[in-house]
């Protein structure tokens, strides 16, 4: 497979080189036949243009082949290696073009100034994304493989406001797009969103955005919060924290807090658990919530008449009889 990949790459490069040579000598042939009057300086500029175009195309071909070759071993980081190769290829193509054209220093400075002004105004957005991409790659502002949330006014985002219980567990919400970085290109960054879609964001927006990095680098802690509403009638206030910790055995419980009273008969608990690195937090949260719901059902069943009377306002005669029986025993 890899041999075939590089064989195809060599063939593509050879075709580009051959096409460049044919283009250059075709120009010379046409000049000789039709007497176009092209000077040696014109030949130099034409050769520089052809060399630059060929260099850019070859750099792209080699960079893409390198990404495909390294991806099984480096996964998403292969894109960074391939992009660096492309960038170096672009740079050397420009140097070779100046060498072939034999442009003097004064002409190069003057031409570069004028060209820079024109291109700078015309390609402001493009150049902004290009330099932002170089800064992101050089400073490792974000890296391929990171799980990040991009929050910026440059990316319209609206979170779901209803139903109200959608954000019942989090203490706060970071508005932005969350996903895994799969490629940092020279002009845009590609992330795969939680829902599976591919999103391309201009590098200038990424660099000017706030980024929440969920990839543990400085801290190994990933804390998940779960809120549980319990009837006051079934709570043993002296032993509740111990019971919750036992129910969540195998999970690291950091805290069990009474956060607020939803009405006169219910209280809301906030349970904080720590999810180890490499474990899917959604699966851990789902398992914890399932155990807590089973715990609530078991407590309601255990103190059914007390719950029915004090919380629901029914079967109070049964609860009174139970209290009398308990007092007599």
ZAMARGU-4260 file (C-alpha; in steps of 0.2 Angstrom, whole numbers, plus 5000, padded with zeros to 4 digits):
<rodrens>
0) 5000/5000/5000 | 5014/5012/5005 | 5025/5007/4990 | 5010/5011/4978 | 5007/5028/4987
5) 5025/5034/4984 | 5025/5027/4967 | 5010/5037/4963 | 5018/5052/4971 | 5034/5050/4960
10) 5023/5049/4945 | 5013/5064/4949 | 5029/5074/4953 | 5037/5068/4936 | 5021/5074/4927
15) 5022/5091/4935 | 5041/5093/4931 | 5038/5087/4913 | 5024/5099/4911 | 5034/5113/4917
20) 5048/5110/4905 | 5036/5108/4891 | 5028/5125/4895 | 5045/5134/4896 | 5052/5127/4879
25) 5035/5129/4871 | 5036/5147/4875 | 5053/5148/4867 | 5047/5139/4852 | 5032/5151/4849
30) 5044/5165/4851 | 5056/5159/4838 | 5042/5154/4826 | 5031/5170/4828 | 5044/5182/4832
35) 5036/5188/4848 | 5051/5198/4853 | 5053/5191/4871 | 5068/5196/4879 | 5080/5186/4890
40) 5073/5195/4905 | 5055/5190/4900 | 5061/5172/4899 | 5068/5174/4917 | 5051/5180/4924
45) 5042/5166/4914 | 5054/5153/4921 | 5052/5160/4938 | 5033/5159/4937 | 5033/5141/4930
50) 5046/5136/4944 | 5035/5144/4958 | 5019/5135/4951 | 5028/5119/4949 | 5035/5120/4967
55) 5018/5124/4975 | 5010/5109/4966 | 5024/5097/4970 | 5024/5103/4988 | 5006/5099/4990
60) 5008/5082/4982 | 5022/5077/4993 | 5014/5085/5009 | 4998/5075/5006 | 5007/5059/5002
65) 5017/5061/5019 | 5000/5064/5028 | 4993/5048/5021 | 5009/5038/5025 | 5011/5044/5043
70) 4993/5044/5048 | 4992/5026/5054 | 5006/5029/5066 | 5004/5048/5071 | 4985/5049/5068
75) 4979/5067/5068 | 4997/5074/5071 | 5002/5068/5053 | 4992/5083/5047 | 5004/5095/5056
80) 5020/5086/5048 | 5012/5087/5031 | 5008/5105/5032 | 5025/5110/5038 | 5032/5101/5023
85) 5020/5111/5012 | 5025/5127/5020 | 5044/5124/5017 | 5041/5119/4999 | 5031/5135/4996
90) 5046/5145/5004 | 5059/5137/4994 | 5049/5139/4978 | 5049/5157/4980 | 5068/5158/4984
95) 5071/5147/4968 | 5060/5159/4958 | 5070/5174/4963 | 5086/5165/4959 | 5080/5160/4942
100) 5073/5177/4937 | 5090/5185/4943 | 5081/5200/4950 | 5092/5213/4958 | 5091/5218/4976
105) 5084/5236/4972 | 5071/5229/4959 | 5066/5215/4971 | 5064/5228/4986 | 5054/5240/4975
110) 5044/5226/4967 | 5041/5218/4983 | 5035/5234/4991 | 5022/5238/4977 | 5017/5220/4976
115) 5015/5219/4995 | 5004/5234/4996 | 4993/5228/4982 | 4991/5210/4988 | 4990/5216/5006
120) 4975/5226/5002 | 4967/5213/4990 | 4971/5198/5001 | 4969/5205/5018 | 4958/5190/5024
125) 4968/5177/5016 | 4985/5183/5023 | 4977/5185/5040 | 4972/5167/5040 | 4989/5162/5033
130) 4999/5171/5047 | 4986/5165/5060 | 4989/5147/5054 | 5008/5149/5055 | 5006/5157/5073
135) 4995/5143/5078 | 5007/5129/5072 | 5022/5138/5079 | 5015/5142/5097 | 5004/5126/5098
140) 4990/5137/5103 | 4980/5122/5099 | 4986/5105/5092 | 4979/5091/5082 | 4970/5079/5093
145) 4965/5091/5106 | 4947/5092/5111 | 4942/5110/5112 | 4927/5122/5113 | 4929/5137/5102
150) 4919/5152/5108 | 4919/5168/5098 | 4908/5182/5092 | 4914/5178/5074 | 4905/5161/5075
155) 4886/5163/5077 | 4881/5151/5091 | 4864/5149/5100 | 4862/5136/5113 | 4845/5128/5117
160) 4835/5138/5129 | 4821/5125/5131 | 4817/5114/5139 | 4823/5122/5155 | 4829/5106/5162
165) 4842/5104/5148 | 4855/5113/5158 | 4850/5106/5175 | 4866/5099/5180 | 4880/5111/5174
170) 4883/5126/5185 | 4887/5136/5169 | 4888/5134/5151 | 4902/5139/5139 | 4894/5145/5123
175) 4903/5138/5108 | 4907/5124/5096 | 4915/5108/5104 | 4925/5095/5094 | 4941/5087/5091
180) 4955/5096/5081 | 4959/5085/5066 | 4969/5097/5055 | 4977/5114/5056 | 4979/5120/5039
185) 4987/5136/5032 | 4971/5145/5030 | 4958/5135/5041 | 4957/5123/5055 | 4946/5108/5054
190) 4937/5100/5069 | 4925/5086/5071 | 4910/5091/5081 | 4902/5081/5095 | 4888/5077/5083
195) 4900/5070/5070 | 4900/5085/5057 | 4916/5092/5050 | 4918/5111/5054 | 4931/5122/5046
200) 4935/5138/5055 | 4946/5152/5048 | 4963/5152/5057 | 4961/5171/5061 | 4945/5167/5070
205) 4953/5153/5080 | 4968/5163/5085 | 4956/5177/5091 | 4944/5166/5100 | 4943/5160/5118
210) 4947/5141/5118 | 4942/5129/5132 | 4954/5114/5130 | 4947/5098/5137 | 4963/5088/5134
215) 4971/5086/5151 | 4989/5093/5150 | 4991/5103/5166 | 4978/5094/5176 | 4972/5076/5175
220) 4955/5080/5183 | 4939/5079/5174 | 4925/5083/5186 | 4907/5080/5182 | 4892/5087/5192
225) 4875/5078/5194 | 4860/5086/5202 | 4847/5075/5210 | 4830/5080/5217 | 4824/5071/5232
230) 4808/5072/5243 | 4812/5078/5260 | 4801/5064/5267 | 4814/5050/5262 | 4830/5059/5267
235) 4840/5053/5282 | 4850/5069/5284 | 4863/5062/5296 | 4868/5048/5284 | 4863/5054/5267
240) 4881/5058/5261 | 4887/5041/5267 | 4873/5032/5258 | 4876/5042/5242 | 4895/5037/5242
245) 4890/5019/5245 | 4878/5019/5231 | 4891/5026/5219 | 4904/5014/5225 | 4918/5012/5212
250) 4916/5031/5207 | 4927/5044/5215 | 4914/5055/5224 | 4921/5072/5228 | 4906/5080/5237
255) 4888/5079/5240 | 4880/5096/5243 | 4863/5102/5247 | 4862/5116/5234 | 4844/5122/5235
260) 4826/5118/5240 | 4815/5117/5224 | 4799/5119/5234 | 4794/5115/5252 | 4794/5096/5250
265) 4810/5094/5239 | 4828/5097/5240 | 4841/5097/5226 | 4858/5088/5229 | 4873/5091/5219
270) 4885/5076/5217 | 4903/5080/5211 | 4912/5065/5204 | 4929/5064/5196 | 4931/5054/5180
275) 4948/5046/5177 | 4958/5051/5161 | 4953/5040/5146 | 4936/5036/5153 | 4921/5043/5144
280) 4913/5056/5155 | 4896/5053/5147 | 4896/5034/5152 | 4902/5038/5169 | 4888/5051/5172
285) 4875/5040/5165 | 4880/5026/5176 | 4880/5037/5191 | 4863/5045/5187 | 4856/5027/5185
290) 4862/5022/5202 | 4855/5038/5210 | 4838/5035/5202 | 4837/5017/5208 | 4843/5024/5226
295) 4828/5036/5226 | 4816/5023/5220 | 4822/5011/5234 | 4820/5025/5247 | 4803/5029/5242
300) 4798/5011/5242 | 4806/5009/5260 | 4797/5024/5267 | 4782/5023/5256 | 4768/5028/5268
305) 4779/5043/5275 | 4782/5049/5257 | 4764/5047/5252 | 4757/5057/5266 | 4770/5070/5269
310) 4775/5073/5250 | 4759/5068/5241 | 4746/5071/5254 | 4738/5054/5252 | 4737/5038/5263
315) 4740/5048/5279 | 4729/5036/5289 | 4741/5022/5284 | 4756/5033/5289 | 4748/5036/5306
320) 4745/5018/5309 | 4763/5014/5304 | 4769/5028/5316 | 4758/5021/5330 | 4765/5003/5327
325) 4783/5009/5327 | 4780/5018/5343 | 4772/5003/5352 | 4786/4992/5346
</rodrens>
